[in-house]
Amino acid sequence: MFILKKKSILLCAVALLSVCSYAQASDFFSPDDELTLDDAWRIARENNLALKKQRLAFEQAEYANKWKTNRFYPNISLSGSLKNVHALPGGAESAATGTVLSASAGLSLSLNSGIAESLAQDEAAYLAAAANYRKTEASLYRDVWKAWNAVYAAQGDLSLTEHNLVLAQSLAAKARSNYENGQIPELDMLQAEYSAASLLPQAMIRKNALAGSLRNLNSLLGIPLDSVLPMAPVEPCSGQVIKKPDDMDRYIALRHDVVSAGIALARAKSAARNSALTRYGPTVSVSENFGIADLSEGSGLPETGSFSLSLSLPLGGYLPGSKDAVAQRDAETAVKEAELALMQTRVAARKEIESLFESANQLVESLTVHKLNERNTIRAYELARQGYEAGLVGSTNLETARKDRLNAGLALLSAESSYRNVVADLTFALNIPVSELMNQGDDND
């Protein structure tokens, strides 16, 4: 299609945005090179604010999981005190006056029955953060891809509209010349001039749409909104039929939302076990304390210390309706809710995937029709133009052919953009690269 062969992205963008934005974008990409989708993804990974935020959460969860065994660290305390006994004015003197400086230190550690589950929950929190980060990353790639498609769709719409504007203006000039020569009535001339003028606001709308698409892409890339990047041309839309995988359950199990729901269920089960152990299980506490009663007599080490070991067993959990019993019921209910949420996520995932495959292959059929319609309308316009120049076709028929050609081109661009977006959605929905998606079923053919 001729629209994809034009380098309109630079022409249109320069007309829309300031050239100085190259200097702003130069921190991220050289304006001398052409930006590919892979380049855009690299920039987004480094600069996207949402991904940065999720990366911080993941790194913090990773750090906390690395040091989860600090639960076994004892509490260490060190204290000192100064006591001064002195006589008040007018009081009798006493030999008991003086200053006493003392110090003490202690170690204590408490372990309950749920310590193992607490460690497991720390691990699950790390896995949840990792899954959320991977989901955010994959979602960002899909969004960048679709924003990339939107820029090319807007570019194509604008180029096609501008091309038709040139054709309409040429027809208007021809119509005026014919009117002045007495070859056509004034009404035909006025209609031709109106048709050309009516494309001017459409061209402005297309320019604004392109500017908005560029801003959206720049926002996802995390660069200044007015940045202008020279984009490499994309390959023509193939409109390939996409086959559903035979082992759909395997792909559903690897989806980001299903993985997250599975981790949430594991965390709920671990929390329920921890609640039960805390409710019924004992707690062991050990401590060691030692001190120096009077440092004024010397700074030697203490000669004695005190060690204590205690075992406590909670009884409130055995009482029906107690606070601990209600907490245990809440934890068990959370497990059931997490199980239902996982099932709902799987059903919704299958529903989404089935719908996307249907949309993709429906668009394949639409692309075939739109391509045929575009070829036919281009040919019809050429024949109408030749007939108009030969005096066999009126200006109204020629104008209709031009509009049909424009509408057919716009419809094809829209269908191609929709197909590319569905492919992006499918790669995210199945959590696979596009190459694997497009090669589904090849081994069975």
C-alpha positions as semicolon CSV with decimal commas, in nm:
position;residue;x (nm);y (nm);z (nm)
1;M;0,000;0,000;0,000
2;F;0,145;0,334;-0,104
3;I;0,086;0,495;0,232
4;L;0,336;0,269;0,406
5;K;0,610;0,366;0,163
6;K;0,603;0,735;0,252
7;K;0,833;0,880;0,514
8;S;0,552;1,087;0,656
9;I;0,640;1,032;1,020
10;L;0,923;1,284;1,001
11;L;0,736;1,525;0,775
12;C;0,424;1,523;0,990
13;A;0,602;1,521;1,323
14;V;0,828;1,810;1,231
15;A;0,521;2,007;1,127
16;L;0,353;1,922;1,456
17;L;0,628;1,940;1,713
18;S;0,940;2,145;1,770
19;V;1,264;2,023;1,622
20;C;1,439;2,116;1,945
21;S;1,276;1,813;2,109
22;Y;1,543;1,604;1,940
23;A;1,783;1,755;2,191
24;Q;1,556;1,642;2,474
25;A;1,524;1,290;2,336
26;S;1,894;1,266;2,260
27;D;1,956;1,151;2,616
28;F;1,773;0,832;2,528
29;F;1,821;0,780;2,154
30;S;2,028;0,924;1,873
31;P;1,813;1,118;1,619
32;D;2,047;0,999;1,344
33;D;1,917;0,642;1,383
34;E;1,577;0,495;1,312
35;L;1,383;0,382;1,615
36;T;1,260;0,023;1,604
37;L;1,007;-0,138;1,832
38;D;1,292;-0,315;2,014
39;D;1,460;0,022;2,068
40;A;1,137;0,165;2,203
41;W;1,105;-0,127;2,442
42;R;1,461;-0,080;2,564
43;I;1,392;0,288;2,636
44;A;1,065;0,203;2,813
45;R;1,232;-0,055;3,037
46;E;1,483;0,204;3,151
47;N;1,252;0,503;3,193
48;N;0,887;0,402;3,237
49;L;0,771;0,532;3,575
50;A;0,523;0,255;3,652
51;L;0,785;-0,010;3,581
52;K;1,039;0,173;3,798
53;K;0,791;0,176;4,084
54;Q;0,721;-0,196;4,046
55;R;1,094;-0,266;4,023
56;L;1,148;-0,092;4,358
57;A;0,876;-0,306;4,517
58;F;1,033;-0,620;4,374
59;E;1,383;-0,528;4,491
60;Q;1,253;-0,456;4,840
61;A;1,071;-0,791;4,851
62;E;1,387;-0,962;4,728
63;Y;1,592;-0,794;5,001
64;A;1,338;-0,886;5,270
65;N;1,331;-1,247;5,153
66;K;1,710;-1,264;5,157
67;W;1,712;-1,172;5,526
68;K;1,399;-1,356;5,632
69;T;1,602;-1,565;5,878
70;N;1,645;-1,252;6,091
71;R;1,342;-1,386;6,276
72;F;1,594;-1,602;6,459
73;Y;1,801;-1,301;6,566
74;P;1,769;-1,235;6,939
75;N;1,665;-0,901;7,080
76;I;1,975;-0,739;7,225
77;S;1,946;-0,467;7,486
78;L;2,202;-0,260;7,669
79;S;2,109;-0,011;7,938
80;G;2,278;0,206;8,195
81;S;2,160;0,410;8,489
82;L;2,296;0,677;8,715
83;K;2,163;0,716;9,070
84;N;2,260;1,004;9,292
85;V;2,158;1,017;9,660
86;H;2,224;1,354;9,821
87;A;2,125;1,545;10,128
88;L;1,878;1,828;10,104
89;P;1,955;2,171;10,254
90;G;1,898;2,171;10,628
91;G;1,876;1,797;10,646
92;A;2,092;1,571;10,859
93;E;2,400;1,437;10,701
94;S;2,391;1,073;10,605
95;A;2,657;0,834;10,499
96;A;2,411;0,691;10,244
97;T;2,462;0,978;10,002
98;G;2,661;0,923;9,684
99;T;2,638;0,832;9,318
100;V;2,589;0,485;9,181
101;L;2,648;0,407;8,812
102;S;2,517;0,070;8,688
103;A;2,488;-0,110;8,356
104;S;2,306;-0,417;8,232
105;A;2,269;-0,616;7,911
106;G;2,037;-0,884;7,793
107;L;1,948;-1,122;7,514
108;S;1,600;-1,256;7,449
109;L;1,434;-1,464;7,182
110;S;1,077;-1,584;7,138
111;L;0,975;-1,853;6,892
112;N;0,620;-1,961;6,825
113;S;0,488;-2,266;6,645
114;G;0,420;-2,072;6,326
115;I;0,778;-1,964;6,262
116;A;0,819;-2,201;5,965
117;E;0,501;-2,070;5,804
118;S;0,617;-1,714;5,864
119;L;0,932;-1,792;5,667
120;A;0,718;-1,949;5,394
121;Q;0,504;-1,634;5,381
122;D;0,814;-1,421;5,332
123;E;0,911;-1,643;5,040
124;A;0,559;-1,620;4,897
125;A;0,565;-1,240;4,928
126;Y;0,885;-1,237;4,725
127;L;0,731;-1,464;4,460
128;A;0,423;-1,240;4,445
129;A;0,638;-0,930;4,396
130;A;0,837;-1,107;4,124
131;A;0,516;-1,213;3,948
132;N;0,377;-0,860;3,968
133;Y;0,697;-0,719;3,823
134;R;0,692;-0,967;3,533
135;K;0,326;-0,887;3,470
136;T;0,392;-0,512;3,472
137;E;0,685;-0,561;3,237
138;A;0,486;-0,774;2,994
139;S;0,191;-0,535;3,011
140;L;0,420;-0,242;2,937
141;Y;0,562;-0,421;2,633
142;R;0,211;-0,481;2,503
143;D;0,114;-0,119;2,565
144;V;0,428;0,012;2,393
145;W;0,358;-0,218;2,098
146;K;-0,001;-0,096;2,068
147;A;0,103;0,267;2,109
148;W;0,359;0,206;1,835
149;N;0,080;0,070;1,616
150;A;-0,135;0,372;1,696
151;V;0,139;0,608;1,576
152;Y;0,164;0,425;1,244
153;A;-0,213;0,414;1,207
154;A;-0,234;0,788;1,273
155;Q;0,057;0,845;1,034
156;G;-0,120;0,649;0,763
157;D;-0,453;0,826;0,820
158;L;-0,286;1,165;0,793
159;S;-0,087;1,078;0,480
160;L;-0,392;0,935;0,308
161;T;-0,602;1,238;0,400
162;E;-0,333;1,479;0,281
163;H;-0,300;1,287;-0,045
164;N;-0,675;1,311;-0,102
165;L;-0,664;1,679;-0,012
166;V;-0,414;1,732;-0,293
167;L;-0,640;1,540;-0,532
168;A;-0,948;1,737;-0,424
169;Q;-0,768;2,068;-0,461
170;S;-0,650;1,966;-0,806
171;L;-1,007;1,874;-0,902
172;A;-1,133;2,204;-0,762
173;A;-0,882;2,398;-0,969
174;K;-0,977;2,196;-1,277
175;A;-1,346;2,257;-1,208
176;R;-1,294;2,633;-1,181
177;S;-1,104;2,633;-1,508
178;N;-1,383;2,437;-1,677
179;Y;-1,645;2,670;-1,532
180;E;-1,460;2,978;-1,654
181;N;-1,443;2,816;-1,999
182;G;-1,816;2,748;-1,986
183;Q;-1,775;2,368;-1,983
184;I;-1,954;2,298;-1,651
185;P;-2,223;2,477;-1,450
186;E;-2,132;2,689;-1,149
187;L;-2,290;2,438;-0,911
188;D;-2,038;2,171;-1,012
189;M;-1,753;2,413;-0,948
190;L;-1,887;2,510;-0,605
191;Q;-1,931;2,145;-0,509
192;A;-1,572;2,067;-0,609
193;E;-1,436;2,360;-0,408
194;Y;-1,643;2,261;-0,104
195;S;-1,519;1,902;-0,124
196;A;-1,160;2,027;-0,119
197;A;-1,225;2,270;0,166
198;S;-1,403;2,004;0,373
199;L;-1,083;1,796;0,384
200;L;-0,888;2,073;0,562
201;P;-1,050;2,018;0,905
202;Q;-1,017;1,644;0,852
203;A;-0,645;1,687;0,793
204;M;-0,620;1,893;1,113
205;I;-0,800;1,620;1,305
206;R;-0,554;1,364;1,166
207;K;-0,259;1,583;1,266
208;N;-0,393;1,618;1,619
209;A;-0,450;1,242;1,637
210;L;-0,090;1,179;1,533
211;A;0,037;1,428;1,791
212;G;-0,173;1,256;2,060
213;S;-0,044;0,912;1,958
214;L;0,315;1,036;1,976
215;R;0,257;1,184;2,321
216;N;0,107;0,857;2,441
217;L;0,405;0,661;2,310
218;N;0,653;0,905;2,465
219;S;0,468;0,879;2,797
220;L;0,511;0,502;2,796
221;L;0,877;0,538;2,700
222;G;0,929;0,773;2,993
223;I;1,075;1,053;2,782
224;P;0,958;1,415;2,733
225;L;0,614;1,425;2,575
226;D;0,726;1,654;2,292
227;S;1,014;1,428;2,189
228;V;1,032;1,340;1,820
229;L;1,197;1,010;1,734
230;P;1,259;0,892;1,376
231;M;1,070;0,564;1,356
232;A;1,179;0,278;1,135
233;P;0,919;0,153;0,885
234;V;0,712;-0,150;0,980
235;E;0,659;-0,458;0,772
236;P;0,332;-0,478;0,576
237;C;0,051;-0,641;0,767
238;S;0,043;-1,006;0,662
239;G;-0,300;-1,086;0,800
240;Q;-0,187;-1,439;0,883
241;V;-0,441;-1,680;1,026
242;I;-0,349;-1,754;1,389
243;K;-0,411;-2,104;1,516
244;K;-0,510;-2,184;1,871
245;P;-0,266;-2,404;2,065
246;D;-0,378;-2,757;2,135
247;D;-0,263;-2,750;2,500
248;M;-0,451;-2,437;2,598
249;D;-0,450;-2,531;2,968
250;R;-0,070;-2,513;2,976
251;Y;-0,070;-2,160;2,839
252;I;-0,346;-2,053;3,075
253;A;-0,148;-2,188;3,371
254;L;0,149;-1,971;3,270
255;R;-0,050;-1,648;3,233
256;H;0,058;-1,367;3,461
257;D;-0,281;-1,324;3,626
258;V;-0,322;-1,698;3,681
259;V;0,027;-1,726;3,831
260;S;-0,048;-1,433;4,062
261;A;-0,379;-1,589;4,166
262;G;-0,200;-1,918;4,237
263;I;0,055;-1,739;4,454
264;A;-0,226;-1,558;4,636
265;L;-0,387;-1,896;4,711
266;A;-0,058;-2,035;4,843
267;R;-0,017;-1,730;5,066
268;A;-0,372;-1,766;5,198
269;K;-0,314;-2,133;5,281
270;S;0,013;-2,050;5,454
271;A;-0,156;-1,772;5,653
272;A;-0,430;-2,015;5,761
273;R;-0,173;-2,270;5,877
274;N;0,018;-2,001;6,061
275;S;-0,303;-1,885;6,227
276;A;-0,384;-2,240;6,340
277;L;-0,035;-2,297;6,479
278;T;-0,042;-1,966;6,660
279;R;-0,388;-2,039;6,793
280;Y;-0,308;-2,380;6,937
281;G;0,072;-2,402;6,950
282;P;0,307;-2,302;7,230
283;T;0,556;-2,016;7,237
284;V;0,908;-2,064;7,372
285;S;1,096;-1,768;7,518
286;V;1,457;-1,768;7,631
287;S;1,659;-1,483;7,779
288;E;1,995;-1,412;7,935
289;N;2,058;-1,101;8,146
290;F;2,362;-0,978;8,333
291;G;2,472;-0,649;8,477
292;I;2,715;-0,456;8,694
293;A;2,552;-0,301;8,999
294;D;2,810;-0,028;9,066
295;L;3,068;0,072;8,808
296;S;3,230;0,305;9,060
297;E;3,383;0,003;9,228
298;G;3,548;-0,105;8,903
299;S;3,475;-0,177;8,542
300;G;3,528;-0,551;8,549
301;L;3,302;-0,797;8,378
302;P;2,995;-0,923;8,561
303;E;3,052;-1,244;8,748
304;T;2,697;-1,377;8,732
305;G;2,399;-1,364;8,499
306;S;2,044;-1,489;8,490
307;F;1,900;-1,727;8,233
308;S;1,530;-1,792;8,190
309;L;1,329;-2,030;7,978
310;S;0,954;-2,010;7,953
311;L;0,687;-2,200;7,767
312;S;0,341;-2,055;7,715
313;L;0,037;-2,220;7,567
314;P;-0,255;-2,002;7,450
315;L;-0,595;-2,124;7,561
316;G;-0,815;-1,860;7,404
317;G;-0,804;-2,037;7,069
318;Y;-0,982;-2,337;7,218
319;L;-1,285;-2,129;7,316
320;P;-1,559;-2,107;7,051
321;G;-1,620;-1,752;6,939
322;S;-1,298;-1,620;7,090
323;K;-1,087;-1,361;6,912
324;D;-0,838;-1,627;6,805
325;A;-1,115;-1,859;6,683
326;V;-1,268;-1,580;6,473
327;A;-0,925;-1,500;6,328
328;Q;-0,881;-1,865;6,232
329;R;-1,224;-1,867;6,065
330;D;-1,126;-1,553;5,872
331;A;-0,807;-1,722;5,754
332;E;-0,994;-2,032;5,637
333;T;-1,250;-1,815;5,457
334;A;-0,965;-1,630;5,283
335;V;-0,840;-1,964;5,150
336;K;-1,182;-2,047;5,002
337;E;-1,204;-1,700;4,848
338;A;-0,857;-1,739;4,697
339;E;-0,957;-2,077;4,549
340;L;-1,265;-1,922;4,391
341;A;-1,060;-1,627;4,264
342;L;-0,816;-1,866;4,097
343;M;-1,100;-2,052;3,927
344;Q;-1,256;-1,724;3,815
345;T;-0,923;-1,607;3,677
346;R;-0,881;-1,926;3,476
347;V;-1,233;-1,902;3,333
348;A;-1,186;-1,534;3,247
349;A;-0,849;-1,612;3,089
350;R;-0,994;-1,881;2,862
351;K;-1,283;-1,653;2,770
352;E;-1,045;-1,369;2,682
353;I;-0,817;-1,593;2,477
354;E;-1,104;-1,747;2,283
355;S;-1,240;-1,401;2,208
356;L;-0,902;-1,273;2,092
357;F;-0,853;-1,567;1,856
358;E;-1,198;-1,511;1,710
359;S;-1,126;-1,141;1,665
360;A;-0,788;-1,211;1,504
361;N;-0,922;-1,451;1,245
362;Q;-1,227;-1,234;1,183
363;L;-0,989;-0,949;1,108
364;V;-0,801;-1,174;0,866
365;E;-1,118;-1,209;0,662
366;S;-1,186;-0,836;0,691
367;L;-0,835;-0,753;0,573
368;T;-0,889;-0,956;0,258
369;V;-1,209;-0,767;0,182
370;H;-1,058;-0,426;0,267
371;K;-0,753;-0,487;0,047
372;L;-0,979;-0,586;-0,243
373;N;-1,198;-0,283;-0,183
374;E;-0,897;-0,052;-0,179
375;R;-0,765;-0,190;-0,507
376;N;-1,109;-0,158;-0,665
377;T;-1,165;0,199;-0,542
378;I;-0,821;0,307;-0,664
379;R;-0,896;0,162;-1,006
380;A;-1,247;0,311;-1,004
381;Y;-1,104;0,653;-0,928
382;E;-0,852;0,626;-1,212
383;L;-1,128;0,530;-1,455
384;A;-1,350;0,810;-1,328
385;R;-1,066;1,060;-1,364
386;Q;-0,996;0,946;-1,719
387;G;-1,368;0,969;-1,798
388;Y;-1,387;1,316;-1,642
389;E;-1,095;1,440;-1,849
390;A;-1,259;1,293;-2,159
391;G;-1,589;1,459;-2,073
392;L;-1,769;1,128;-2,022
393;V;-1,803;1,145;-1,642
394;G;-1,935;1,433;-1,436
395;S;-1,754;1,598;-1,145
396;T;-2,002;1,450;-0,898
397;N;-1,915;1,095;-1,001
398;L;-1,545;1,176;-0,986
399;E;-1,584;1,325;-0,638
400;T;-1,773;1,016;-0,525
401;A;-1,495;0,792;-0,656
402;R;-1,237;1,000;-0,470
403;K;-1,429;0,976;-0,142
404;D;-1,474;0,602;-0,189
405;R;-1,099;0,569;-0,241
406;L;-1,027;0,766;0,079
407;N;-1,276;0,571;0,289
408;A;-1,145;0,239;0,159
409;G;-0,788;0,335;0,246
410;L;-0,885;0,450;0,594
411;A;-1,085;0,132;0,655
412;L;-0,787;-0,082;0,551
413;L;-0,551;0,110;0,781
414;S;-0,795;0,066;1,069
415;A;-0,825;-0,308;1,007
416;E;-0,447;-0,350;0,988
417;S;-0,401;-0,160;1,312
418;S;-0,671;-0,367;1,482
419;Y;-0,505;-0,689;1,366
420;R;-0,166;-0,582;1,500
421;N;-0,325;-0,486;1,831
422;V;-0,498;-0,823;1,861
423;V;-0,164;-0,995;1,798
424;A;-0,011;-0,786;2,077
425;D;-0,299;-0,875;2,309
426;L;-0,264;-1,245;2,227
427;T;0,108;-1,254;2,302
428;F;0,031;-1,099;2,640
429;A;-0,271;-1,322;2,704
430;L;-0,073;-1,639;2,628
431;N;0,254;-1,505;2,773
432;I;0,453;-1,611;2,467
433;P;0,665;-1,429;2,205
434;V;0,504;-1,333;1,877
435;S;0,715;-1,584;1,683
436;E;0,570;-1,871;1,887
437;L;0,219;-1,734;1,845
438;M;0,248;-1,716;1,467
439;N;0,395;-2,066;1,444
440;Q;0,121;-2,240;1,643
441;G;0,017;-2,566;1,483
442;D;0,303;-2,579;1,229
443;D;0,426;-2,910;1,366
444;N;0,086;-3,065;1,302
445;D;0,046;-2,935;0,948
